[in-house]
Amino acid sequence: MKCNEGGIDRGLRIIVGLALIGLTLAGTIGVWGWIGVVPVLTGVFGFCPAYTLLGMNTCSTDKK
């Protein structure tokens, strides 16, 4: 998998994903909040399959 996410993109994904998971655990939102696992994983790995399908790349350097 080739990195296709930049630093800001990755950071925002992790923050939003953790917020969704936290709200779910706190009982503020329903079980759909577990979808926050997806942005956390894509942020950690730096690869987004949707970006590949759409031909997008926010990564400033060409990492391998």
FENURBEL-V385076 format. One record per pair of residues at least 12 apart in sequence whose ideal C-beta (glycine too) atoms are under 8 Angstrom apart, sorted by sequence separation. I is the first residue (numbers start at 1). J is the second residue. D is the distance in Angstrom with one decimal. If there is no record, write none. Layout:
{{I;J;D} {I;J;D}}
//
This chain:
{{21;33;6.5} {24;36;7.1} {20;33;4.6} {21;34;6.9} {46;59;7.2} {20;34;7.7} {20;35;6.6} {21;36;4.3} {20;36;2.9} {21;37;6.8} {19;36;7.1} {46;63;7.5} {18;36;6.8} {17;36;4.1} {20;39;7.7} {21;40;7.2} {16;36;7.1} {17;37;6.7} {17;38;7.0} {17;39;3.7} {18;40;6.3} {16;39;5.5} {17;40;3.5} {17;41;7.8} {14;39;7.1} {13;39;4.0} {14;40;5.7} {17;43;6.6} {13;40;7.0} {13;42;5.7} {14;43;3.9} {13;43;3.5} {14;44;6.8} {12;43;7.7} {11;43;7.1} {10;43;4.5} {9;43;7.8} {10;44;7.8} {10;46;5.8} {5;42;7.0} {5;43;7.1} {5;46;4.9} {4;46;7.3} {5;47;6.9} {3;46;4.3} {4;47;5.9} {5;48;5.8} {1;45;6.8} {3;47;6.4} {4;48;6.0} {2;47;7.0} {1;47;4.3} {5;51;7.0} {4;51;4.7} {4;52;6.5} {9;58;4.6} {8;58;7.8} {4;56;7.0} {6;58;4.0} {4;57;4.7} {5;58;5.6} {6;59;5.2} {7;60;7.8} {4;58;7.1} {5;59;5.9} {6;60;5.6} {4;59;5.6} {3;59;4.9} {3;63;4.0} {2;63;7.2} {3;64;7.6} {2;64;6.3}}
//
